Amino acid sequence: MNIDAAFRANPQLANPERQFPSLSEPVHGSAPDIYGQNIANPVAMIWSAALMLQFLGEQVLAQGPRTPDLGGRASTTEMEEAVAGLI
């Protein structure tokens, strides 16, 4: 396996211990050749956003706050604000 290619395809692999923020981005360019044709596949962008939110959620859970179902007293809004505050 070409490790460099793997890191470029999925930058999250470069941070397996999750000790620092990861780079979460689709890395296949702006695709000017298909601009305006409504044929681009959005999955890479969605997956990148999901990886970013997963990392941020893990950070919030590690640091608090927590909602009652997780043994805390925070509201949904407080949890959302904690995640948004990391962006």
PyMOL commands that set and color helices and strands:
alter all, ss='L'
color gray80, all
select helices_A, chain A and resi 3-9+11-14+32-34+43-63+68-70+76-86
alter helices_A, ss='H'
color red, helices_A
deselect
rebuild
show_as cartoon
